[in-house]
Amino acid sequence: MTTEELLEKLNEIQKRQCETRTLEIKAAKEGCPRRLYDTLSAFSNQDDGGMIIFGIDEKNGYDPCGVYDPQDLQKKIAEQCMQMEPPVRPLLTVAEKEGKVFVSAEIPGVDIAERPCYYRGQGRLKGSRIRVGDSDEPMTEYEVYSYEAFRKKYQDDVRPVSRAALTVLDQTLLTEYIGRLKKERRNLSALQDETLYELMSVTRGGQVTLSSVLLFCPYPQAFFPQLCITAVALPGSEMGETGEAGERFLDNRRIEGTIPEMLEQAIDFVCKNMRTKTIINPRTGRREDRTDYPVTAVREVLLNTLVHRDYSIHTEGMPIQIVMYPDRIVIKNPGGIYGRLRVDQLGKVQPDTRNPVLARALETLGITENRYSGIPTIRRAMGDYGLQAPVFLDERGSFTVILYNRPAPENTLPKGHLTEKDKALLQFLGAPRSRKEIIAFLGLQSATYAMQKYVNPLIEKGFVKLSIPDRPGSENQRFVCAESESEYHI
């Protein structure tokens, strides 16, 4: 951040008078705050990092009090940053305004393979923080575990189930699966079944794996009671509202069985509880039955949920939830997005797979394609129905999909969303541009500031596309105006 940008940020803080997910304010009038560790950890553990501004007294009406000694303050900030694991490398900026000195510390997000970033004095579990609004909250044990699971590539879908044995599996289903494997893969056809069990993770070290239980056991919930689906249809728009007769639920089911069985039962539940109306097809003139939601989209959401939920010991007590309201379906599964993927990248880049063995087995059984086509299929099916785009939410330890049955707005990206500077930048991005070219065009010096303030918001709104979407940080990355949105900014 340049001095001019810091002064602009100070003016913005005076106008808004609030902290945000990426902004923390400290007074530092009498000395350096003793415990920056929580904020350093929280900012480091989010992709876009954050910024700490020193010299504003939040408790005194956001008074621009200035800092006690900018030289000493920078030294002490650096000392606290070195007590983090991994060490935090802040970008420090000093600016003077009306005779008072202010300091900013830009905290970059650390790579996901190095998270969580934590304060060494408290250890990984107690010293890891996550930013929630303007607050630094302790990470849950599961949140800490999820980073470790990705870093060490844990395979929870094939962890041994000590209480299970091959005799508890449906031998007909298992034989059919092994037969398909041998037919599709010639190099497996000559192997003995017992060897194939180990090779394809039906067993591990002679013990039946979780995937096998979920796919071939007549009743997996005997071992894992909560690896199921709870499904309710509600009469009102919020949980707790009752119907005209005082009913809390229009339908309430606990869906159990193998993954294929739960998938079909869940689809049946949704189909039973959504309305079907008769319309006249404008293209053919024929009468057609039309459900509230496209069944294709519903199936893909439910399948993704069953395949990609977290199956670790931390979440085995949490069922998948389906809640049907009159205007929407909310489907929530344990475990947030796995790996490096962000919500805005869903369906656009190839993701890391949380349960690769389970996904491959379901592909062999003909239940899923396992080609990362689920999210695009959901979006396309909702669009073809003329419905609002699906909403994907990556929350603390869970992932939620919301399907609305109301029509999509005709213009979801109005001109009012763009400032004059945005419009000028988008015109500049009519041809692919590098970060360096964008910084020069904006007249700035800080790449971080330019991306966070101007470019990333346009990417999130769909106005700007990346030339290498699966490697956002690539040195060869180019940014270009999305052609489909050009009518909104020219």
Buried (B, 14 or more C-beta within 10 A) or exposed (E): BBBEBBBBBBEEBEEEEEBBBBBBBBBBBEEBBEEBBBBBBBBBBBEBBBBBBBBBBBEEEBBBBBBBBBEEBBEBBBEBBEBBBEBBBBBBBBBEBEEBBBBBBBBBBBEBEEBBBBBEEBEBBEBBBBBEEBBBBBBBEBBBBBBEBBBEEBBBBBBBBEEBEBEBBBEEBBEBBBEBBBEEEEEBEEBEEEEBBEEBBBBBEEBBBBBBBBBBBEEBBEBBEEBBBBBBBBBEEEEEEEEEEEEBBBEEBEBBBBBBBBBBBBBEBBBEBBEEEEEEEEEEEEEEEEBBBBEBBBBBBBBBBBBBBBBBEBBBEBBBBBBBBBEBBBBBBBBBBBBBBBEBBBBBBEBEBBBBBBBBBBBBBEBBEBEBEBBEBBBBBBBEBEBBBBEBBBEEBBBBBBBBBEEBEEEEBEEEBBEEEBBBBBEBBEEBBBBEBBBEBBEBBBEBBBBBBBBBBBBEBBBBBBBEBEEBEEEEBBBBBBEEBEEBBE
